[in-house]
Amino acid sequence: MKTPKYFKQWFEGWPDLVCFDLDGTLLDSVPDIAAAVDAFLVEFGAPLAGEDKVRQWVGLGAAKLIEQALDWAELDPQRHEEAYRLFLLHYHQHLTDHSRLYPNAVAILKALKHNGVPVALVTNKPSVFIQPILDKFQLTEQFAWFLGGDTLEEKKPSAMPLLHCSESIEAEPQSCLMVGDSITDFKAAQNAGFKSALVTYGYHQGIDLKALGADAVIDDLAELLV
């Protein structure tokens, strides 16, 4: 396979490492996340937030998501721990009921593996959920690392998760790429010295991705293979 134009431009060849975000980048998980949010809201006697509303909140980690939901429903923020527990319980039972891979997610992972590029999953999702989701979609073997928001002492936008991966294979940050959908992913890449590619279809909290200064803003993961 010929070297894609972005990789030729950034690295003069294939990257030494690619880190992917999960939610909003490889997987549309909002339908199941929204159902778990609504499950705890029902328990609290609050109105349902619904998928469209939750889609605006996702991307900053589960704890922040619950905080936003409590604020929206005008519920006591002191109930965060209880709400978080109910959310996790429901989500764990319904991880992949309605979640779907985005177009070309499998294709890009297979292309990178075929060309010998190590691939890591770096998400702020609690780590307990990662492998069951990857197993469901038969993606587990595509990744050399799975890092959740609680795997290390810091999570994105900290550089720590990305550098943890690059340092483990002695890859220089400037030879590595972060692919995500949000300002959190962009800042993590920026802080780590990685190149960054952001997808437009994900969970960007209303932020203009093109204004951030990412190395690429793409509508489809396949654009990275052209």
N, C-alpha and C positions, 0 to 999 in steps of 0.2 A: 504494500500500500504506500502510495506517495505521501510525503510529509504535508499535512494540511497547512494552508496559508498562514493561519494564526501562529501555529507552532514554528513555522519557518521564520516568521517575522520576529517572534519573541525569543526563541531558543536556538534558532538555526538547526532545528531538528525536533524530535519528540521530547517532551518534558521529562525530567527525572522523577517527577511525582505529580499526581493530580489528586487533590482533595475535593470531595463533593459534599455539599449540604444534602440533607434528605428531604425534609418537608418543603414543598414549594419548588424544589429543584428536580429531584428524581421522582417524587411521589406526591400526588394530591391526596393528602391525608385529612383535609379539613372536614369532610363529611363525618368521619368517625370521631374526630376531636370535638366537633360541634355537638354531636350526640352526647358525648361525655360531659361537656359543659352544661348542656340542657338537663342532663340527669341530676347534677347536683343542684341546679336552680330549682327543679321540681321539688326536690327534698326540702329546699328552703322556702317553698311557697312563693317563689318569684316567677315572673314571666320568662318564657323561653327566649333565648338570644337568637337562635337560628343560625343557619350556615353562613348567610351573607355577612352577618355581623361578626361572627367568630373569624371569618376569613380576613377581616381587617385587623384582628388582634394577634394572629399567629405569627411567630417568627422570633420572639424574644425569650422563649423558654416557657415551660409549663407554669412555673410559679408566677411569672408576670402575667400570663394569660388569665389565671384565676383572679389575680388582683384586678385586672381590667374588667372581668366579668362581674365581680362583686361591686366595683365602682359603678358600672353601667346599671346594675339592678338596684343600686342604692341600698346595699346590704352592709352590715357592720364589717369593716375590714379585719376586726379581731376574729372573725370566723374563717379566716383564710386557711388555717391548718385543717379544719374540719372539711371545708370545701375542697381543698387539695386532695385529701384522702379519698373523698367520694368520687372526685374526678378520676383519680388514678385507678381506683377499683373498677369503675365502669369501663374506662378506656382499655384496661388490661384484658377485659372480657370481650371486647369488640374492636380489637386493633385494626383489623383489615376487612370488616364487613362491607364497607363501601369505598375504601381507598383504592386508587388506581395509579399505575405508573404513567408518567407523561410520555408522549411520543419520543422515540429514539433514545430513551434512557438505557435500555438494554443494548442497543446498537453501539453507543459510545463506550460503554463499559467493556464490551467484548472487543472493540477496536483497540482500545488502550491495552488490554491484556494481550491481544494478539501481537502487539508491537512492543511488548516487554515493559510497559510503563506501570510501575507500582501505583495502586489506587487506594485511597483511604476514604472512609466515611467519617465526616466531622460534623456532628449535629449537636444542638443544644437540647434535644429530646433526652429524657432520662434513659440511661443506658439499658435498663431492664427491658425496654421495649424494642431495642434495635434488632437483635438477632431473630426474634419471632417474626418481625415484619420482613426482614431479608429472606428468611426461610420460606415464608409464604409466597414471595415473588421470585424465588429461586435465584437470588442475587448474592447469597452469602459468599460463594467461592470467588466472586469478582473482587473482593476487598481484602487487602492485607491487614488493615486495621479498622476497628469500629470504635469511635470515641463519642461518648455521650456527654451531656452537659455536666454530669457528675463523675466522669472518669478521672479527671485531673483536678488540681486545686482551682484552676481557672477555666472558663469556657469562652467561646467567641463572644465579643470581639477581641478578647485577648489573643495574642499571638501564640500562646503556649500550646494549644492543641495542634496547630499547624507545624510549629517548630519541633514538637515532640515526634511527629512523623518524619519530617525531613532529616532531623538529626539522627534518627535511628538507622537511616540508610546512608548517612553522610552526604546528603544532597544539599547543594547550595540553594538558599531561598530563591535567588533570582532565576533558578532553573526549574522552579515549581509553580503550579497553578492551583488557584482556588476557584471552584465553580459553585455559585450560589444564586440567591434570588433577592437578597436584602442588604441594607446598609450594614447589618451585623456581619455578614460574610465579607463585604467589601472592606470594612475596617479591620477584620481579622487578617485578611490578605495584606492590607497596607501595613499593619503593625508587624507582620512577619516578613515583609519584603518579598511576598509572592506576587506573581501576576494574578489578575482577577478577571473573571468572566461572569456576568450576571444575566440571568434569564428574565425576560419581561413578564412571563405568565404566572410568576409565583406570588409570594406573600410579601409585598414590599411596604406595607403600612402607608400607602399613599405617597411614598417618596419618589421623586423623579430620578430614576436610576441613571439616566444619561447625564445628569448634572453632577454625579458623584466623582466622575473621573476614572471609572473602571477601564481596564484595558480593552474590554469588549462588552457590549450589551447586545444580546442575541434573543431572537424569538423562538429558536428551536435548538436543542442540543446538537442536532446534526450539523449546524453551521460550524462547529468546531472541527469537523472532519472534512470540510471542503478543501 
